[in-house]
Amino acid sequence: MQLKGSTKIGNKYQNPIPTDEAGFDKMLPIMWEYMTNKAESTPLKPLGPFNTDATIYQTPPQSGLRITWMGHSGLLIEIDGKRFLTDPVWSKRCSFTQYFGPKRFFPAPLPLNELPQLDGIIISHDHYDHFDEATIRTLAPENIPFYTSLGVGQYLKKWGVRADLIHEMDWGDTVTIGGDLTITTAPTRHFSGRGITHRNETLWSAFVIKGHTHNIFFGADSGWFNGFADIGEAYGPFDLTMLEIGAYGKNWPDIHMGPLSAVNAHLALKGKQMMPIHWGTFNLALHAWHEPVDILLELAAKENLTLFAPEPGMPTEVTGESYNSEWWEKYR
């Protein structure tokens, strides 16, 4: 089964199904909810600090698959002898300025200059909480290949990444790395834009990463849609799905999933083990900061799901056995 590529109307990329992107018409009710919100959307207790022992990367994972969660959607993925970094945001704030905007609940666990050698950096889309200019500018001199969605390369070039290292991909495109690993882009139900004047002029994507032994799915940002079943049929089953569970809200159900839809996506994708991402790092919604994982644990128990929930900054092997570090419990 071959997935369809993206479509455009004029210069605007389109979602795979009609989608309410929580635009200007939702701005006033959303602002009012933020002003009257009583939930603990930012932790009362500081989280961390979390620290990664970089010497661990000198020894390959026995299982062939090891994940270090740097927070939000930032992952250091070691899969079948290759290493990839996804959506790295090392700055204190995911914003157009470091003077205000959503602030990290904890610093990135590993300094950028201590990262192991990478085979690639994956950028799902151009939103500030996934695509950080300062981080990219720091990594650009390392001459690491970038794999990203259509249109995002313009920023990478501007920030110092060599043009020959930028691989822009449409939904369904595949690149081969090192002869035995492929990266394939898949559709998501979201939107893009780093300002109010250029919405949806770049594409948003998920990524299938398939090595000689393991097959994993990096979901990035998406609302629920039946396309997850198509992806599962075309590229599954997956040893691990990494799916967003945070930043959901009643005013934007089409563009972020929340725990219930994430579980449904995991099942549709034919996932064997599920890792929750996109939570516990920034205040981007009205729910309590720990609510997404609390709900996920309840759902996982009902559905008998195998979860993978490591502590931030802790390199952890994916073995197929359920793993829950419960790191957040000490910060309630």
N, C-alpha and C positions, 0 to 999 in steps of 0.2 A: 504494500500500500504506500503510495507517495502522497505526502502532505501538500496542500496547495500553497503557493507563494502568496505574499501579501498583495493587497490591492490599494490603489490610490485614487482619490478624486481630486483633481488639480494637484496641489503639492501636499495633500494631507493623506497620510496612511489611515487605513480603515481597520476597525476591529473585525474579528471573524464573524460576529453577530452584532446586531444593534445593541449599543451600550450607552448608558447614562454615565458620563465621565465626571459628574459632580462639578459642573461649570459655574458660571456666574449666577445662574438662577438659584443655586443652592448656597451661595455665599452668606447671605444674611442669616438663615436658620443655623448654618454651621457655626458662624461667629457667636450667635446667641448661646448655642449649646456649650461652646468652649467657655464663655463667660460665666455660665451657671453650673459648670461641671463640678461635682463633688468627689469623683473617683480619684484614687491615688495613681494618677497617670504618670507621675514622676515619683520614684521611690523616696520614702521619707528617710530611709537609711542609705548612705552611699554604697553603691555596689563595688565590690573588688577591694583593692586592685587585683587583677588577674595577670599572671605572668607566664609566658611560654618559655620553656627551656629549649633553646634552639639547637642544642647538641643532639637532641632526639632525632633530628632530621639526618644525622650522619648514618643512622641505621634504618634501612628500609623496613616498612611494616611487614610483619610475618604474613598477615592475611592478604597483602597486596593492596589494601584499601584503608587509608587513614585520613581522618578529617580533623582539622583544627578550626573551630568556630571563633572568628575574630569579633563577632557581634553582628547583629542585623543580618544582612545577606552576604557579608564578607566571610569567605571560606578559603582555607588553604587545603586543597584536595590533592592527596597523593594516591594515584590510581595506576596500578600495573606498570610501575617504573617511571611514571610521568608526574609532574607537579603543576598545578594550576591555582591561580588566585582569582576569586570571583568578586566582582563589585566592591573593590576595596575603598573604604572611607576611613582614613586615619585622622582626619581633622576633628577638632572638638565639636564642631557644629556642621550639620548637613544643611547648608544654606548658601545663598549667594554672597554672604558676608560672615566673618567670624565674630561680629559684634552682637548679633542676635540671630535667633532661629533655634530649631531643635538641637539640644546639646547631648552628647553622649553621656550615658549613665556611668560609664567607666572608660578609661583610656584603652586604646588598642593594646592587646596583651603582648605584642611583639613589635619592637621598633622596626621600621622599614629596612634599615640597614643591616638587620639581622635575619632577614628572610633568606631561606635557602634558594639555590638556583631554581628558577622557574622555567617551565616549557611553554607557558602562555598565561595571559591574563584575559579573563572573560568579562565583558561589560554587557549587561543585559539591556540597559536603556539609559537615557540621559538624565534621569531625575537626580536631584542632589544627594539623596540618601543612598544612591547606588554608584554615583559617578562624581568623584571629588577631584577638583582641579589640582589642589596642592599635592595630593597623593600621586596623581598621574605625573605631574611635573617632577616629583622626586624619583619616580620609577623610570621615567623616559630615558635617561642616560644609560640604563642597564641593557638597552636594546633587546627587550623581551617582546615576542610576538603578541599582538592583541587580536582577539576574536570578538566581534561585536555586531550589533544590528545595523542595518542600512542607515546611512546618514550620520552616524555617530563619529565616523572617522574625521570629520571636519574639526571637531574639538581636539581629538588626539593629535592631529598635525599641528594645530595652533599651540598646543601645550608641550611640543617638543618631541613627539614620537615620530620616528622615521616612517615615511609613506610606505616603504616596502615591508614594514612590519605590521601593517594594519590590514586585517582581513574583515571586510564588511560582508555580512551574510543576510540573505533573505530567508524567510521560513522555508524549511525543507532543504536548504543548502548543507553540504557536508564538506569538511576538510579532513585530510588525513595527516597525522603527525607521527613521525618516526616509523611509519610503515605498518604499525599495528594498533593505532588508536585513532578513533574518529570523533569529531565534534559535529553535531547536527543541530541546527536551529529549529525551534518549534514555535507555533503561534501561542500567544497569550492574549488575554482580554484585559487590556490596560490602556495606557496613553503615554504621551511623551511631551517634553518641552521643559526648557530651563527658564522660561519667562512667559509672560501673558500674551506675547505677540507671535510666538512660533510653535504653538501647540500642534503635535502630531506630524511635524515635518521630518522627524526621524522615527525609526521603527523600534518596537519593543519585542523581546523574544525570551523564550526559555531555551535550555540547552540539554541535549542528550550527549553524554560523554561515555563512549564505549571503548574499553580496552580489550586486551586478549582474554581476560578472565572476568572482569566486572563491567556492569552496565548500570549507569546512574543517571538521575534526572535532576537538574538544577532548575527549579521552577521560577525563580525571580519573582516578579509581581504579576498577579492575575486574579481576576474574578472568576467565579465558576462558569464553565461552559462545557457543552458536550464534546468539545474538541479533545478533552483529556482522554476520552475513550479511543478516539482516533489515534492519538499519540501512543497510547498503550498498545493498540493493535499493530501500529506500524513499527514501533521500536522497543516495546516491552518484551518480557517482564523486566523490571528494574530491581537490582539488588538494594538500592537505596533511592528514595525520593526525598528531595530537600525542598520543602514547601512552606510558603509564608502562612503564618497563623495570626499575626498581629496587624495593627493599624486598620481594623475594620470599623464600620460604623453604619448606622441605619440610613444615612444620607449618601453613602457611596457603596452600596452592596455589589454593584456590577464590576468594580475595578479592584477590590481586595476580597479575599475569601473568608478569613476568619477560620476558627478551628473546625467547625462542622463541614464546611465546603472543602477544606484542605483534606480532611479524612476521606470525603467522597472522591476527591481528585486522586488521592493515593490509591484508592481501590480501583478507580477507572483506569489508572495508569498501569495496573497490574504490579504494584509495588510490593516488595517483600518486607521492607523495613522503611520507616518514615522518620525523617529528621525535621523538627520544627525550626524554621528560621524566620527572620523579619519580625522579631519581638525582643523585648527585654533590653533594648539598646537606646532607642530614641522615644521621646514623647510625640507621637504622630497621630494620636486618636484620643477618644474620650474614655476608653475603658481603662481599668486599673492595669498597671504595667505587667502584673503577673497573671491577669485573668486569662489570656489566651492559652497558656500552658496548663492552668488549672482545668479549664474546660476540655482541653485536648486529652488530659489524663483520664477524665471521666469517659470520654468517647472511646478512647483506646481500650479501656477495660470492657466496655459494652461490645465493641467490635472484635475484641481479641487481637488487636494490632500489635506488631512488634515495633517498638519505638527506639530511637537513638537520640538521646538528649545529653550531650556532653557539656561539661563546664566550659565557659569561655576561655580560650587560650590553651586548653588542654588537648594535645594531640592524642586522638583516641581511635583505636582500630575498629573497623566495622567487621564483625564476625558473623552476623546473622542472628546473634543472641540479643535479646532485648536489653537495653542499657539506659538507665535513668540516673543521672548524677544527683538530681534534686538540689542543684546548687543554689537555686533561688529561695529555698525554704529558710535559710539563715538570715535573709534580708527582709523578711516580712515585718 
